[in-house]
C-alpha cells in the first residue's frame, strides 16, 4: 500500500485518457525522483493551463489573450472558415501547413444521447461570422454525432447565409475517425477533396 500522498498522485494520473494503473504508478514514482524545482514547474504548468487559458472571443479556440493568434493574423483568409469540434483539431490541421483560412471551434458536437443540443455549442458566433465569409468548411468527425452536427450546420447556414458555399471535408479518414488522430497526409487529402454539402 502506497502512502496517501503518492496514492492520490497515482489516482490523479489515472484521470488522463489511456493511462492505466501501471503507467500511473510509473509517472507518480518518477515525480518522487525529480528535483523539487522541476516538480514545482510541472505543477505550475498545470495551474497555468487552468488559470490563463480561455476561449478566443472570435473563434472559440484556446488562447491566453482575448483573441487567438490565428484570428489576429492578417495574412490568413478570413473569408474561409474551417469548423472543428475542438481546439486539438485546430492543432492537427495547423501541422499540415496547407490551410490558410481561419477556424471556428464548436467545443463539442450535437448529441441527443448525451444531452448536448445546438444551444450548448459555439454555433451562434459561427452564423454571425459566416455572414462575412465566402466558404464554411465543415470538418466534424465521421461519427454519428459529427454527421448530425454537420447536417444541422449545413441547413442552418444555408438558411441564414443563402449565398455562402458550405463544404464538407472528404473523409479519407476512416468512419468514426477523429482529426487529431489522423496523419498529416490524410488531412491534406481530406481538405483538398472537400465537397459541397447537400
Order of alpha helices (4+ residues) and beta strands (2+ residues): alpha-alpha-alpha-beta-beta-alpha-beta-alpha-beta-alpha-beta-alpha-beta-alpha-beta
